[in-house]
Amino acid sequence: MTALSGREYFDLSNEHVLALRLDAGLGSDDSRPFRLGGYQDNVTLANIFNALSASSPFSQRRFSLRGYGEGEAELSGQNMTLVSAEYRFPVSRIERGWMAPPIGIDQLYGLVFVDAGRAWNQFDLSKTYTGVGAELGA
């Protein structure tokens, strides 16, 4: 198996950011398939545990392709590519909190994204799946 993963962030000023991502993998006939779809953060307790147990981050086989469910057959294969572009921007700075209970909110932010990916055993350029959307977070 061969894997490539890259992230790049561009500061557009005033807390506006352009985030780009590329993940690609080539497997053999006897390797576990790559799976795209569902949504998962890259930082999870399982990922931290795997890193601590000397597991290579390149053994990752599940990748988020927003807009698609997990386990869809057409998003599984021995090879895969996934690209993503996000525009992240602040909406409002609130900066409020309470001491008891200790909760608070710093700011509201938004992001607009485009994800495109494919997983295949036999390469077919026409089978690229795209997810487009927007998120609001705090």
Secondary structure, DSSP 8 states (H G I E B T S, - for coil): -EEEEEEEEEE-STT-EEEEEEEEEE--TTS--EEE-S---S--HHHHHHHHTT--GGG--EE--TTS-TT-GGGEESEEEEEEEEEEEEEEEEEEEETTTTEEEEEEEEEEEEEEEEEESS--TT--EEEEEEEEE-
